[in-house]
Amino acid sequence: MPQILFYIIISLVIGDFLFERFLEYLNSTQWSDQLPEEVKDIYDEEKYSQQQTYEKVNHRFSLVNSSFSFAVMLLMLIFFGFAWVNTMALLVSVNPILNALVFFGIILFVSDLISTPFSIYNTFVIEEKFGFNKTTLKTFILDKLKGWLLAAFFGGGLLSLIIFIYQLTTSSFWIYAWLVISGFSILMVLFYSNLIVPMFNKQTPLPEGELKSAIQEFSDKVGFKLDNIYVIDGSKRSTKANAYFTGIGAKKRIVLYDTLINDLTTNELVAVLAHEIGHYKKKHVLWSLLLGILQTGFVFFLFSLFVGNPELSAALGVQTPSFHIGLIAFGILYSPISMITGMAMNVFSRKNEYQADAFAAKHFDANELALALKKLSVKNLSNLLPHPVYVFFHYSHPTLLQRLNALKSLK
């Protein structure tokens, strides 16, 4: 049985890699040197050529990066690398919690070291070449260190607590673990902008002026109590622009990138804000949180059925079952289900985006939102004509042309 599980795990890793490359190939069939009719009112010839080049460069980079990661994973499985790391961890401590922390510490640290050259190339070569990068080497290094600290504090803390619960409750541990992770997810929704974002970016309240007055006027019009409008220094790392809504209840806030404010007119910015407010009015943030919690419970329940299985650990070359080895094996075996739930969440997310666009069109101005979306797409060199199959599997937002057509139908 362990041998059969081993071959299933290998097959899933290979199958996932080949399927992702197939999707990327489909996307590449959409490339064209000729400016398509659908985007002539958005791109000029020169800018479109730049977008196509950016797409091709990123495609080649993704192929190299993913192929390297795939090769490392395959070698780890074939030569029982996870069993070797587990042996190293056991030399440090046989305590199940400390053993797991050392195991994942080694795995994640080495994985990050391997991926760092690719991150450096992407940031300082590709993004720099196309005029996006504003990240300094100092910022890059500090981001890495802060990321490690957060992973150790939150990831290590949650893992320790879940293993402790597992030791106390065994088969029913999934219920308590689900409650712990659900509580953590809710806390992150409420306090992410207050606790985590300030470690990486500076957030300042939107100053008094034309923009704030226009936003406040619109908020009052639609009955949306908005006390927290912040500007984030996104230009610290990139020229790309964005805006997002976070939090629920009294902790809700809208965050605008400073690059967004620089690129759009006041009416276009209000239209973007109307879209974000639409998410709140339609309860998308709440529903996404609830669905995420349900999905987490489902995953923990399935994991509880496999975690102590000796054959699962043996498939990775470890004869004595352990929580962390079971987690690695289960993570790979769960990947087909994860792909299905991911697709479902993307369908749900794309539907939400259409609804938020419709809210902005109804309560503010469809034309202003369309102009904002066009400007952002050109600014970010977004792919305007991705393959429909790729969109179905990977896009959490509809494509720009889909959104523009939907807005046009609302006029």
C-alpha positions as a Markdown table, in Angstrom:
| # | Residue | x | y | z |
|---|---|---|---|---|
| 1 | Met | 0.0 | 0.0 | 0.0 |
| 2 | Pro | 2.7 | 2.6 | 0.8 |
| 3 | Gln | 4.2 | 1.9 | -2.6 |
| 4 | Ile | 0.9 | 2.5 | -4.3 |
| 5 | Leu | 0.5 | 5.8 | -2.3 |
| 6 | Phe | 4.0 | 6.8 | -3.4 |
| 7 | Tyr | 3.1 | 6.4 | -7.0 |
| 8 | Ile | -0.1 | 8.2 | -6.6 |
| 9 | Ile | 1.7 | 11.1 | -5.0 |
| 10 | Ile | 4.3 | 11.2 | -7.8 |
| 11 | Ser | 1.6 | 11.0 | -10.4 |
| 12 | Leu | -0.3 | 13.9 | -8.8 |
| 13 | Val | 2.8 | 16.1 | -8.7 |
| 14 | Ile | 3.6 | 15.4 | -12.3 |
| 15 | Gly | 0.0 | 15.7 | -13.4 |
| 16 | Asp | -0.4 | 19.1 | -11.7 |
| 17 | Phe | 2.8 | 20.4 | -13.3 |
| 18 | Leu | 1.8 | 19.2 | -16.8 |
| 19 | Phe | -1.7 | 20.6 | -16.5 |
| 20 | Glu | -0.4 | 24.1 | -15.4 |
| 21 | Arg | 2.0 | 24.1 | -18.3 |
| 22 | Phe | -0.8 | 23.2 | -20.7 |
| 23 | Leu | -2.9 | 26.1 | -19.3 |
| 24 | Glu | 0.0 | 28.5 | -19.9 |
| 25 | Tyr | 0.5 | 27.1 | -23.4 |
| 26 | Leu | -3.2 | 27.9 | -24.1 |
| 27 | Asn | -2.6 | 31.4 | -22.9 |
| 28 | Ser | 0.4 | 31.8 | -25.2 |
| 29 | Thr | -1.8 | 30.9 | -28.2 |
| 30 | Gln | -3.6 | 34.2 | -27.7 |
| 31 | Trp | -0.4 | 36.2 | -28.4 |
| 32 | Ser | -0.5 | 38.4 | -31.5 |
| 33 | Asp | 1.7 | 41.2 | -32.9 |
| 34 | Gln | -1.3 | 42.8 | -34.4 |
| 35 | Leu | -3.4 | 45.1 | -32.2 |
| 36 | Pro | -6.8 | 43.3 | -31.9 |
| 37 | Glu | -9.9 | 45.2 | -32.7 |
| 38 | Glu | -11.3 | 44.7 | -29.2 |
| 39 | Val | -8.5 | 46.7 | -27.6 |
| 40 | Lys | -7.9 | 49.5 | -30.1 |
| 41 | Asp | -9.6 | 52.1 | -27.9 |
| 42 | Ile | -7.4 | 51.1 | -25.0 |
| 43 | Tyr | -3.9 | 50.4 | -26.4 |
| 44 | Asp | -1.9 | 52.2 | -29.1 |
| 45 | Glu | 0.4 | 50.0 | -31.2 |
| 46 | Glu | 3.5 | 50.8 | -29.1 |
| 47 | Lys | 1.9 | 50.2 | -25.7 |
| 48 | Tyr | 0.3 | 47.0 | -26.9 |
| 49 | Ser | 3.6 | 45.7 | -28.3 |
| 50 | Gln | 5.1 | 46.4 | -24.8 |
| 51 | Gln | 2.3 | 44.5 | -23.1 |
| 52 | Gln | 2.8 | 41.5 | -25.4 |
| 53 | Thr | 6.6 | 41.5 | -24.7 |
| 54 | Tyr | 5.9 | 41.7 | -21.0 |
| 55 | Glu | 3.5 | 38.8 | -21.3 |
| 56 | Lys | 6.1 | 36.7 | -23.2 |
| 57 | Val | 8.9 | 37.5 | -20.7 |
| 58 | Asn | 6.8 | 36.5 | -17.8 |
| 59 | His | 5.7 | 33.3 | -19.5 |
| 60 | Arg | 9.3 | 32.2 | -20.0 |
| 61 | Phe | 10.2 | 33.2 | -16.5 |
| 62 | Ser | 7.2 | 31.2 | -15.1 |
| 63 | Leu | 8.3 | 28.2 | -17.1 |
| 64 | Val | 11.8 | 28.2 | -15.8 |
| 65 | Asn | 10.7 | 28.9 | -12.2 |
| 66 | Ser | 8.0 | 26.3 | -12.1 |
| 67 | Ser | 10.2 | 23.7 | -13.8 |
| 68 | Phe | 12.9 | 24.2 | -11.3 |
| 69 | Ser | 10.4 | 23.9 | -8.4 |
| 70 | Phe | 8.9 | 20.8 | -9.9 |
| 71 | Ala | 12.3 | 19.2 | -10.3 |
| 72 | Val | 13.2 | 19.9 | -6.7 |
| 73 | Met | 9.9 | 18.4 | -5.4 |
| 74 | Leu | 10.3 | 15.4 | -7.6 |
| 75 | Leu | 13.8 | 14.8 | -6.3 |
| 76 | Met | 12.6 | 15.2 | -2.7 |
| 77 | Leu | 10.0 | 12.5 | -3.3 |
| 78 | Ile | 12.1 | 10.1 | -5.3 |
| 79 | Phe | 15.1 | 10.2 | -2.9 |
| 80 | Phe | 12.9 | 10.5 | 0.2 |
| 81 | Gly | 14.2 | 14.0 | 1.0 |
| 82 | Phe | 11.4 | 14.6 | 3.5 |
| 83 | Ala | 12.4 | 11.5 | 5.4 |
| 84 | Trp | 16.0 | 12.8 | 5.5 |
| 85 | Val | 14.9 | 16.2 | 6.8 |
| 86 | Asn | 12.7 | 14.4 | 9.4 |
| 87 | Thr | 15.8 | 12.5 | 10.6 |
| 88 | Met | 17.7 | 15.8 | 11.0 |
| 89 | Ala | 14.8 | 17.2 | 13.0 |
| 90 | Leu | 14.7 | 14.2 | 15.3 |
| 91 | Leu | 18.4 | 14.8 | 16.1 |
| 92 | Val | 17.3 | 18.2 | 17.5 |
| 93 | Ser | 14.3 | 17.0 | 19.4 |
| 94 | Val | 11.9 | 14.0 | 19.7 |
| 95 | Asn | 9.2 | 16.2 | 21.1 |
| 96 | Pro | 6.4 | 16.1 | 18.5 |
| 97 | Ile | 5.9 | 19.9 | 18.6 |
| 98 | Leu | 9.5 | 20.9 | 18.5 |
| 99 | Asn | 10.2 | 18.2 | 16.0 |
| 100 | Ala | 7.6 | 19.5 | 13.6 |
| 101 | Leu | 8.8 | 23.1 | 14.1 |
| 102 | Val | 12.3 | 22.2 | 13.2 |
| 103 | Phe | 11.2 | 20.1 | 10.3 |
| 104 | Phe | 9.1 | 22.8 | 8.7 |
| 105 | Gly | 11.7 | 25.4 | 9.7 |
| 106 | Ile | 14.3 | 23.6 | 7.6 |
| 107 | Ile | 11.9 | 23.0 | 4.7 |
| 108 | Leu | 10.7 | 26.5 | 4.5 |
| 109 | Phe | 14.1 | 28.2 | 5.0 |
| 110 | Val | 15.8 | 26.1 | 2.3 |
| 111 | Ser | 12.8 | 26.5 | 0.0 |
| 112 | Asp | 13.0 | 30.3 | 0.5 |
| 113 | Leu | 16.7 | 30.4 | -0.2 |
| 114 | Ile | 16.2 | 28.4 | -3.4 |
| 115 | Ser | 13.4 | 30.7 | -4.6 |
| 116 | Thr | 15.1 | 34.0 | -3.6 |
| 117 | Pro | 17.3 | 34.2 | -6.8 |
| 118 | Phe | 14.1 | 33.9 | -8.9 |
| 119 | Ser | 12.4 | 36.6 | -6.7 |
| 120 | Ile | 15.5 | 38.9 | -7.2 |
| 121 | Tyr | 15.4 | 38.3 | -11.0 |
| 122 | Asn | 11.7 | 39.0 | -11.2 |
| 123 | Thr | 11.9 | 42.2 | -9.1 |
| 124 | Phe | 15.2 | 43.7 | -10.2 |
| 125 | Val | 15.4 | 42.5 | -13.8 |
| 126 | Ile | 11.9 | 41.9 | -15.3 |
| 127 | Glu | 9.9 | 44.5 | -13.3 |
| 128 | Glu | 12.8 | 47.0 | -13.6 |
| 129 | Lys | 13.0 | 46.5 | -17.4 |
| 130 | Phe | 9.3 | 47.4 | -17.8 |
| 131 | Gly | 9.4 | 50.4 | -15.5 |
| 132 | Phe | 7.5 | 48.9 | -12.6 |
| 133 | Asn | 10.1 | 48.3 | -9.9 |
| 134 | Lys | 10.7 | 50.8 | -7.1 |
| 135 | Thr | 11.9 | 48.3 | -4.6 |
| 136 | Thr | 15.4 | 48.9 | -3.2 |
| 137 | Leu | 17.7 | 46.1 | -2.2 |
| 138 | Lys | 17.3 | 47.3 | 1.4 |
| 139 | Thr | 13.5 | 47.0 | 1.2 |
| 140 | Phe | 13.8 | 43.6 | -0.4 |
| 141 | Ile | 16.0 | 42.3 | 2.4 |
| 142 | Leu | 13.9 | 43.8 | 5.1 |
| 143 | Asp | 10.7 | 42.3 | 3.5 |
| 144 | Lys | 12.4 | 38.9 | 3.6 |
| 145 | Leu | 13.4 | 39.2 | 7.3 |
| 146 | Lys | 9.9 | 40.4 | 8.3 |
| 147 | Gly | 8.3 | 37.6 | 6.3 |
| 148 | Trp | 10.4 | 35.0 | 8.2 |
| 149 | Leu | 9.5 | 36.6 | 11.5 |
| 150 | Leu | 5.8 | 36.6 | 10.7 |
| 151 | Ala | 6.0 | 33.0 | 9.5 |
| 152 | Ala | 7.8 | 31.9 | 12.6 |
| 153 | Phe | 5.5 | 33.8 | 15.0 |
| 154 | Phe | 2.1 | 33.1 | 13.4 |
| 155 | Gly | 2.8 | 29.9 | 11.4 |
| 156 | Gly | 4.9 | 28.3 | 14.2 |
| 157 | Gly | 2.5 | 29.4 | 16.9 |
| 158 | Leu | -0.6 | 28.0 | 15.1 |
| 159 | Leu | 1.2 | 24.8 | 14.1 |
| 160 | Ser | 2.3 | 24.2 | 17.7 |
| 161 | Leu | -1.2 | 24.8 | 19.0 |
| 162 | Ile | -2.8 | 22.4 | 16.5 |
| 163 | Ile | -0.3 | 19.6 | 17.2 |
| 164 | Phe | -0.9 | 20.1 | 20.9 |
| 165 | Ile | -4.7 | 19.8 | 20.3 |
| 166 | Tyr | -4.0 | 16.7 | 18.2 |
| 167 | Gln | -2.1 | 15.1 | 21.0 |
| 168 | Leu | -5.0 | 15.7 | 23.4 |
| 169 | Thr | -7.9 | 14.8 | 21.2 |
| 170 | Thr | -6.6 | 12.7 | 18.3 |
| 171 | Ser | -9.5 | 11.8 | 16.0 |
| 172 | Ser | -11.7 | 14.8 | 17.0 |
| 173 | Phe | -8.8 | 17.3 | 16.8 |
| 174 | Trp | -10.1 | 18.7 | 13.5 |
| 175 | Ile | -13.1 | 20.4 | 15.2 |
| 176 | Tyr | -10.9 | 22.3 | 17.7 |
| 177 | Ala | -8.2 | 23.0 | 15.0 |
| 178 | Trp | -11.0 | 24.3 | 12.8 |
| 179 | Leu | -12.2 | 26.7 | 15.5 |
| 180 | Val | -8.6 | 27.9 | 16.1 |
| 181 | Ile | -8.0 | 28.7 | 12.5 |
| 182 | Ser | -11.4 | 30.2 | 12.0 |
| 183 | Gly | -10.8 | 32.5 | 14.9 |
| 184 | Phe | -7.4 | 33.5 | 13.5 |
| 185 | Ser | -9.0 | 34.2 | 10.1 |
| 186 | Ile | -11.6 | 36.5 | 11.7 |
| 187 | Leu | -8.9 | 38.3 | 13.6 |
| 188 | Met | -6.9 | 38.8 | 10.5 |
| 189 | Val | -9.9 | 40.2 | 8.6 |
| 190 | Leu | -10.5 | 42.7 | 11.5 |
| 191 | Phe | -6.9 | 43.7 | 12.3 |
| 192 | Tyr | -4.7 | 42.9 | 9.3 |
| 193 | Ser | -4.5 | 46.5 | 8.2 |
| 194 | Asn | -3.7 | 47.6 | 11.8 |
| 195 | Leu | -1.2 | 44.9 | 12.7 |
| 196 | Ile | 0.5 | 43.4 | 9.6 |
| 197 | Val | 0.4 | 46.1 | 6.9 |
| 198 | Pro | 2.3 | 48.7 | 9.0 |
| 199 | Met | 5.2 | 46.3 | 9.1 |
| 200 | Phe | 5.7 | 46.7 | 5.4 |
| 201 | Asn | 3.9 | 49.9 | 4.3 |
| 202 | Lys | 3.0 | 53.3 | 5.7 |
| 203 | Gln | -0.7 | 54.0 | 5.8 |
| 204 | Thr | -1.9 | 57.6 | 6.3 |
| 205 | Pro | -5.5 | 59.0 | 6.4 |
| 206 | Leu | -6.6 | 60.5 | 3.2 |
| 207 | Pro | -6.1 | 64.3 | 3.6 |
| 208 | Glu | -8.9 | 66.8 | 3.4 |
| 209 | Gly | -9.5 | 68.1 | -0.1 |
| 210 | Glu | -11.5 | 67.5 | -3.3 |
| 211 | Leu | -11.1 | 63.7 | -3.3 |
| 212 | Lys | -12.0 | 63.1 | 0.3 |
| 213 | Ser | -15.1 | 65.4 | -0.1 |
| 214 | Ala | -16.2 | 63.6 | -3.2 |
| 215 | Ile | -15.8 | 60.2 | -1.5 |
| 216 | Gln | -17.6 | 61.4 | 1.6 |
| 217 | Glu | -20.4 | 62.7 | -0.5 |
| 218 | Phe | -20.8 | 59.4 | -2.4 |
| 219 | Ser | -20.7 | 57.4 | 0.9 |
| 220 | Asp | -23.4 | 59.5 | 2.4 |
| 221 | Lys | -25.5 | 59.1 | -0.7 |
| 222 | Val | -25.5 | 55.3 | -0.5 |
| 223 | Gly | -25.7 | 55.2 | 3.2 |
| 224 | Phe | -22.2 | 53.8 | 3.8 |
| 225 | Lys | -20.6 | 55.0 | 7.0 |
| 226 | Leu | -16.9 | 55.4 | 6.1 |
| 227 | Asp | -14.6 | 56.8 | 8.7 |
| 228 | Asn | -11.4 | 55.0 | 7.6 |
| 229 | Ile | -10.0 | 56.0 | 4.2 |
| 230 | Tyr | -6.3 | 55.4 | 4.0 |
| 231 | Val | -3.5 | 56.0 | 1.4 |
| 232 | Ile | -0.8 | 53.3 | 1.3 |
| 233 | Asp | 2.7 | 54.0 | -0.1 |
| 234 | Gly | 2.6 | 51.4 | -2.8 |
| 235 | Ser | 5.1 | 53.4 | -4.8 |
| 236 | Lys | 7.7 | 52.2 | -2.3 |
| 237 | Arg | 7.8 | 48.9 | -4.2 |
| 238 | Ser | 6.1 | 49.3 | -7.6 |
| 239 | Thr | 4.4 | 51.8 | -10.0 |
| 240 | Lys | 1.5 | 49.4 | -10.3 |
| 241 | Ala | -1.8 | 50.7 | -8.8 |
| 242 | Asn | -4.5 | 49.1 | -6.8 |
| 243 | Ala | -7.2 | 49.7 | -4.1 |
| 244 | Tyr | -8.8 | 47.3 | -1.7 |
| 245 | Phe | -11.5 | 46.9 | 1.0 |
| 246 | Thr | -10.7 | 45.2 | 4.3 |
| 247 | Gly | -12.3 | 44.6 | 7.6 |
| 248 | Ile | -15.9 | 44.3 | 8.7 |
| 249 | Gly | -18.1 | 46.4 | 11.0 |
| 250 | Ala | -16.4 | 49.2 | 12.8 |
| 251 | Lys | -13.0 | 47.9 | 11.6 |
| 252 | Lys | -13.8 | 48.3 | 7.9 |
| 253 | Arg | -11.5 | 50.5 | 5.8 |
| 254 | Ile | -10.8 | 51.4 | 2.2 |
| 255 | Val | -7.1 | 51.6 | 1.2 |
| 256 | Leu | -5.9 | 53.5 | -1.9 |
| 257 | Tyr | -2.5 | 53.1 | -3.3 |
| 258 | Asp | -0.7 | 56.4 | -3.8 |
| 259 | Thr | 0.0 | 55.3 | -7.4 |
| 260 | Leu | -3.7 | 55.0 | -8.0 |
| 261 | Ile | -4.4 | 58.6 | -6.8 |
| 262 | Asn | -1.6 | 59.8 | -9.1 |
| 263 | Asp | -3.0 | 58.0 | -12.1 |
| 264 | Leu | -6.8 | 58.6 | -11.9 |
| 265 | Thr | -9.1 | 61.6 | -11.9 |
| 266 | Thr | -11.3 | 62.4 | -8.9 |
| 267 | Asn | -14.4 | 60.9 | -10.6 |
| 268 | Glu | -12.5 | 57.8 | -11.6 |
| 269 | Leu | -11.2 | 57.3 | -8.1 |
| 270 | Val | -14.8 | 57.7 | -6.7 |
| 271 | Ala | -15.9 | 55.1 | -9.2 |
| 272 | Val | -13.2 | 52.7 | -8.0 |
| 273 | Leu | -14.3 | 53.4 | -4.4 |
| 274 | Ala | -17.9 | 52.8 | -5.4 |
| 275 | His | -16.9 | 49.4 | -6.6 |
| 276 | Glu | -15.2 | 48.6 | -3.3 |
| 277 | Ile | -18.2 | 49.9 | -1.3 |
| 278 | Gly | -20.3 | 47.6 | -3.6 |
| 279 | His | -18.4 | 44.6 | -2.2 |
| 280 | Tyr | -19.4 | 45.6 | 1.3 |
| 281 | Lys | -23.0 | 46.4 | 0.5 |
| 282 | Lys | -23.4 | 43.0 | -1.2 |
| 283 | Lys | -21.7 | 41.4 | 1.8 |
| 284 | His | -19.0 | 39.8 | -0.3 |
| 285 | Val | -16.3 | 40.2 | 2.4 |
| 286 | Leu | -18.5 | 38.4 | 4.9 |
| 287 | Trp | -19.5 | 35.6 | 2.5 |
| 288 | Ser | -15.9 | 35.1 | 1.4 |
| 289 | Leu | -14.9 | 34.7 | 5.0 |
| 290 | Leu | -17.7 | 32.3 | 5.8 |
| 291 | Leu | -17.0 | 30.1 | 2.7 |
| 292 | Gly | -13.3 | 30.1 | 3.6 |
| 293 | Ile | -14.1 | 28.9 | 7.1 |
| 294 | Leu | -16.3 | 26.1 | 5.8 |
| 295 | Gln | -13.6 | 25.1 | 3.4 |
| 296 | Thr | -11.1 | 25.0 | 6.2 |
| 297 | Gly | -13.4 | 22.8 | 8.2 |
| 298 | Phe | -13.7 | 20.4 | 5.3 |
| 299 | Val | -9.9 | 20.2 | 4.8 |
| 300 | Phe | -9.3 | 19.6 | 8.5 |
| 301 | Phe | -12.0 | 16.8 | 8.6 |
| 302 | Leu | -10.4 | 15.0 | 5.6 |
| 303 | Phe | -6.9 | 15.5 | 7.2 |
| 304 | Ser | -8.1 | 13.9 | 10.4 |
| 305 | Leu | -9.0 | 10.7 | 8.5 |
| 306 | Phe | -5.4 | 10.4 | 7.2 |
| 307 | Val | -3.0 | 12.1 | 9.7 |
| 308 | Gly | -2.1 | 9.1 | 11.8 |
| 309 | Asn | -2.0 | 6.6 | 8.9 |
| 310 | Pro | 1.4 | 4.8 | 9.0 |
| 311 | Glu | 1.1 | 3.9 | 5.3 |
| 312 | Leu | 0.8 | 7.6 | 4.4 |
| 313 | Ser | 4.1 | 8.4 | 6.2 |
| 314 | Ala | 5.7 | 5.3 | 4.8 |
| 315 | Ala | 4.9 | 6.5 | 1.3 |
| 316 | Leu | 7.4 | 9.4 | 2.0 |
| 317 | Gly | 10.0 | 7.0 | 3.5 |
| 318 | Val | 9.1 | 7.6 | 7.2 |
| 319 | Gln | 8.3 | 4.4 | 9.1 |
| 320 | Thr | 7.0 | 6.1 | 12.3 |
| 321 | Pro | 3.9 | 8.3 | 11.6 |
| 322 | Ser | 4.0 | 11.9 | 12.6 |
| 323 | Phe | 1.8 | 14.9 | 12.3 |
| 324 | His | 4.1 | 16.9 | 10.0 |
| 325 | Ile | 4.9 | 14.0 | 7.6 |
| 326 | Gly | 1.2 | 13.2 | 7.4 |
| 327 | Leu | 0.5 | 16.9 | 6.6 |
| 328 | Ile | 3.0 | 16.9 | 3.7 |
| 329 | Ala | 1.6 | 13.7 | 2.2 |
| 330 | Phe | -2.0 | 14.8 | 2.7 |
| 331 | Gly | -1.3 | 18.2 | 1.1 |
| 332 | Ile | -0.2 | 16.5 | -2.1 |
| 333 | Leu | -3.1 | 14.0 | -2.1 |
| 334 | Tyr | -5.6 | 16.8 | -1.5 |
| 335 | Ser | -4.4 | 18.9 | -4.5 |
| 336 | Pro | -7.1 | 17.7 | -7.0 |
| 337 | Ile | -9.8 | 18.6 | -4.5 |
| 338 | Ser | -8.0 | 21.9 | -3.9 |
| 339 | Met | -8.1 | 22.6 | -7.6 |
| 340 | Ile | -11.9 | 22.1 | -7.7 |
| 341 | Thr | -12.6 | 24.2 | -4.6 |
| 342 | Gly | -10.2 | 26.9 | -6.0 |
| 343 | Met | -12.2 | 26.9 | -9.3 |
| 344 | Ala | -15.5 | 27.3 | -7.3 |
| 345 | Met | -14.1 | 30.2 | -5.3 |
| 346 | Asn | -12.9 | 31.9 | -8.5 |
| 347 | Val | -16.4 | 31.5 | -10.0 |
| 348 | Phe | -17.8 | 33.0 | -6.9 |
| 349 | Ser | -15.2 | 35.9 | -6.9 |
| 350 | Arg | -15.8 | 36.7 | -10.5 |
| 351 | Lys | -19.6 | 36.9 | -9.9 |
| 352 | Asn | -18.9 | 39.3 | -7.0 |
| 353 | Glu | -16.8 | 41.5 | -9.2 |
| 354 | Tyr | -19.6 | 41.9 | -11.7 |
| 355 | Gln | -22.0 | 42.7 | -8.8 |
| 356 | Ala | -19.6 | 45.4 | -7.4 |
| 357 | Asp | -19.2 | 46.9 | -10.9 |
| 358 | Ala | -23.0 | 47.0 | -11.3 |
| 359 | Phe | -23.3 | 48.7 | -7.9 |
| 360 | Ala | -20.8 | 51.4 | -9.0 |
| 361 | Ala | -22.6 | 51.8 | -12.3 |
| 362 | Lys | -26.0 | 52.2 | -10.7 |
| 363 | His | -25.0 | 54.5 | -7.9 |
| 364 | Phe | -22.2 | 56.5 | -9.5 |
| 365 | Asp | -21.1 | 56.3 | -13.1 |
| 366 | Ala | -20.4 | 53.3 | -15.4 |
| 367 | Asn | -18.3 | 55.5 | -17.8 |
| 368 | Glu | -16.0 | 56.7 | -15.1 |
| 369 | Leu | -15.5 | 53.1 | -13.8 |
| 370 | Ala | -14.8 | 51.9 | -17.3 |
| 371 | Leu | -12.2 | 54.7 | -17.9 |
| 372 | Ala | -10.5 | 53.8 | -14.5 |
| 373 | Leu | -10.4 | 50.1 | -15.4 |
| 374 | Lys | -8.9 | 50.9 | -18.8 |
| 375 | Lys | -6.2 | 53.2 | -17.4 |
| 376 | Leu | -5.2 | 50.6 | -14.7 |
| 377 | Ser | -5.0 | 47.9 | -17.3 |
| 378 | Val | -2.8 | 49.8 | -19.6 |
| 379 | Lys | -0.7 | 51.1 | -16.6 |
| 380 | Asn | -0.1 | 47.6 | -15.3 |
| 381 | Leu | 0.3 | 46.0 | -18.8 |
| 382 | Ser | -2.5 | 43.5 | -18.0 |
| 383 | Asn | -3.2 | 40.7 | -20.3 |
| 384 | Leu | -6.4 | 41.7 | -22.1 |
| 385 | Leu | -7.0 | 38.5 | -24.1 |
| 386 | Pro | -6.2 | 35.6 | -21.9 |
| 387 | His | -7.4 | 32.2 | -23.0 |
| 388 | Pro | -10.9 | 31.4 | -21.6 |
| 389 | Val | -9.8 | 28.1 | -20.1 |
| 390 | Tyr | -6.9 | 29.8 | -18.3 |
| 391 | Val | -9.4 | 32.5 | -17.0 |
| 392 | Phe | -11.7 | 29.8 | -15.7 |
| 393 | Phe | -9.0 | 28.1 | -13.6 |
| 394 | His | -7.0 | 31.0 | -12.4 |
| 395 | Tyr | -8.8 | 34.4 | -12.6 |
| 396 | Ser | -10.5 | 35.7 | -9.5 |
| 397 | His | -11.6 | 38.7 | -11.6 |
| 398 | Pro | -13.3 | 38.8 | -15.0 |
| 399 | Thr | -11.1 | 40.0 | -17.8 |
| 400 | Leu | -11.1 | 43.7 | -18.6 |
| 401 | Leu | -13.1 | 43.2 | -21.8 |
| 402 | Gln | -15.7 | 41.1 | -20.0 |
| 403 | Arg | -16.1 | 43.9 | -17.3 |
| 404 | Leu | -16.3 | 46.6 | -20.0 |
| 405 | Asn | -19.0 | 44.7 | -21.9 |
| 406 | Ala | -21.0 | 44.1 | -18.7 |
| 407 | Leu | -20.8 | 47.8 | -17.9 |
| 408 | Lys | -21.9 | 48.7 | -21.4 |
| 409 | Ser | -24.9 | 46.5 | -21.1 |
| 410 | Leu | -25.9 | 48.4 | -17.9 |
| 411 | Lys | -26.1 | 51.8 | -19.5 |
